[in-house]
Amino acid sequence: DELRMANEDLVRINHNNQENYLKIQNKLREHDDILNEKDRIINELKRALKDRNSLVIELTNNINSQENNYTGKLSEIREEENQSKSRIDSLINNVKELTNDKINLQKKLMT
């Protein structure tokens, strides 16, 4: 009788152990699923970060290119401005010379 009770205890313990083992297996599967999902999200974030970095580089290059274009155009405008100033100065000098010539001619005509 004791043997039968001991055997039933062992059967019950064995059954409990099997149930616990299955529960542990299920928990491990759940944890694996969670880890896999975590890895998937991390990879997705890495891809998004890589895309973002590519866009930042592209935008930076575009900004630098535009800045270089504007700097070049600004230099051209300044050069044209300097040439215009030189032409204006030259024209002013020509007018002064012509005015002096006119005055000198008028003086000669009066004498």
C-alpha positions as CSV (number, residue, x, y, z in Angstrom):
1,D,0.0,0.0,0.0
2,E,2.9,2.3,0.9
3,L,4.5,1.4,-2.4
4,R,1.3,2.2,-4.3
5,M,1.1,5.6,-2.6
6,A,4.7,6.3,-3.2
7,N,4.2,5.3,-6.8
8,E,1.2,7.6,-7.1
9,D,3.3,10.4,-5.6
10,L,6.0,9.8,-8.1
11,V,3.5,9.7,-11.0
12,R,2.0,13.0,-9.7
13,I,5.5,14.6,-9.3
14,N,6.4,13.3,-12.8
15,H,3.2,14.8,-14.2
16,N,3.8,18.1,-12.4
17,N,7.4,18.1,-13.7
18,Q,6.2,17.5,-17.3
19,E,3.6,20.4,-16.9
20,N,6.3,22.7,-15.5
21,Y,8.7,21.6,-18.3
22,L,6.0,22.5,-20.9
23,K,5.3,25.8,-19.2
24,I,9.0,26.6,-19.2
25,Q,9.2,25.6,-22.9
26,N,6.3,28.0,-23.7
27,K,7.9,30.8,-21.8
28,L,11.2,30.2,-23.6
29,R,9.3,30.3,-26.9
30,E,7.6,33.6,-25.9
31,H,11.0,35.1,-24.9
32,D,12.5,34.0,-28.2
33,D,9.6,35.6,-30.0
34,I,10.1,38.8,-28.0
35,L,13.8,38.7,-28.8
36,N,13.2,38.2,-32.5
37,E,10.7,41.1,-32.5
38,K,13.2,43.2,-30.7
39,D,15.9,42.3,-33.3
40,R,13.5,43.1,-36.1
41,I,12.7,46.5,-34.6
42,I,16.4,47.2,-34.1
43,N,17.1,46.4,-37.7
44,E,14.3,48.5,-38.9
45,L,15.6,51.4,-36.8
46,K,19.1,50.9,-38.2
47,R,17.7,51.0,-41.7
48,A,15.7,54.2,-40.9
49,L,18.8,55.8,-39.4
50,K,20.9,54.9,-42.4
51,D,18.2,56.4,-44.7
52,R,18.1,59.5,-42.5
53,N,21.9,59.8,-42.6
54,S,21.8,59.5,-46.4
55,L,19.2,62.2,-46.6
56,V,21.3,64.5,-44.3
57,I,24.4,63.9,-46.5
58,E,22.4,64.6,-49.7
59,L,20.9,67.8,-48.2
60,T,24.3,68.9,-46.9
61,N,25.7,68.4,-50.4
62,N,22.9,70.3,-52.0
63,I,23.3,73.2,-49.5
64,N,27.1,73.3,-50.1
65,S,26.5,73.2,-53.9
66,Q,24.0,76.1,-53.7
67,E,26.3,78.0,-51.4
68,N,29.1,77.6,-53.9
69,N,26.9,78.7,-56.7
70,Y,25.8,81.8,-54.8
71,T,29.3,82.6,-53.8
72,G,30.4,82.3,-57.4
73,K,27.5,84.5,-58.5
74,L,28.2,87.0,-55.8
75,S,31.9,87.2,-57.0
76,E,30.6,87.8,-60.6
77,I,28.3,90.5,-59.4
78,R,31.1,92.2,-57.4
79,E,33.4,92.0,-60.4
80,E,30.7,93.6,-62.6
81,E,30.1,96.3,-59.9
82,N,33.8,97.1,-59.9
83,Q,33.9,97.3,-63.7
84,S,30.9,99.6,-63.6
85,K,32.5,101.8,-61.0
86,S,35.6,102.0,-63.2
87,R,33.6,102.9,-66.3
88,I,31.7,105.5,-64.3
89,D,34.9,107.0,-63.0
90,S,36.3,107.0,-66.5
91,L,33.2,108.7,-67.8
92,I,33.3,111.3,-65.0
93,N,37.0,112.0,-65.9
94,N,36.1,112.3,-69.6
95,V,33.3,114.8,-68.7
96,K,35.7,116.8,-66.6
97,E,38.3,116.9,-69.4
98,L,35.6,117.9,-71.9
99,T,34.4,120.6,-69.5
100,N,38.0,121.9,-69.1
101,D,38.5,121.7,-72.9
102,K,35.3,123.7,-73.4
103,I,36.3,126.3,-70.9
104,N,39.7,126.6,-72.5
105,L,38.1,126.9,-75.9
106,Q,35.7,129.6,-74.7
107,K,38.7,131.5,-73.1
108,K,40.6,131.3,-76.4
109,L,37.6,132.4,-78.3
110,M,37.2,135.4,-76.0
111,T,40.7,136.6,-76.5
